Amino acid sequence: AQTVTQSQPEMSVQEAETVTLSCTYDTSESNYYLFWYKQPPSRQMILVIRQEAYKQQNATENRFSVNFQKAAKSFSLKISDSQLGDTAMYFCAFISNNAGNMLTFGGGTRLMVKP
Amino acid sequence: EAQVTQNPRYLITVTGKKLTVTCSQNMNHEYMSWYRQDPGLGLRQIYYSMNVEVTDKGDVPEGYKVSRKEKRNFPLILESPSPNQTSLYFCASGAVVGQPQHFGDGTRLSIL
């Protein structure tokens, strides 16, 4: 069974600074996908970024980028130029081709961006 | 507009009173799934479906039932709800494994 661990329950950052959220996972699969989802107070689940395990290049989406270390099974999220609207819960998630499209989530990191 | 619709958004009920949370998607997606979200635990898989009449258990299926009689609908049934099923529930759908899934807006269930 796959597991996803987010070791930072809460973090804070000053507006305009950079913050990195950690995620590690455990799997015996070789072909899988990793995601970061954002959940603002509205509780919607919003996709932030997606990484395919067979791609070595780290995914980026505007101010969001990942550091994907496949051998270490690590998938951290870097948020640059943090904005007040980035305040939310962030979930790291994993899916393999053999899981019927079911995501395995970490416990979440609550990020507070301070003015 | 592509969307996953869950109803109700909020429900307070009592132990033992059967309830159904509906989920409908308008994107013709093959895959649909249910998750529950609890503090500190993230979202956990309850059930999933890979197509009509094809369903399977996730990590926490006890106390829940599902059905997939039509491609667009995937209701979650609590036959005899108990207080430990108080949670925030999400339905999601996806077209292809590994592609981002679309989530509903969530259903907050309180079982007294």
Interface residues (C-beta under 8 A of the other chain):
Chain A: A1 V4 Q6 P9 Y32 Y33 F35 R43 Q44 M45 L47 R50 E52 F91 A93 I95 N97 A99 G100 N101 M102 L103 T104 F105 G106 G107 G108
Chain B: Y31 S33 Y35 G40 L41 G42 L43 R44 Q45 Y48 S49 M50 D56 G58 D59 L88 F90 A92 G94 V97 G98 P100 Q101 F103 D105 G106
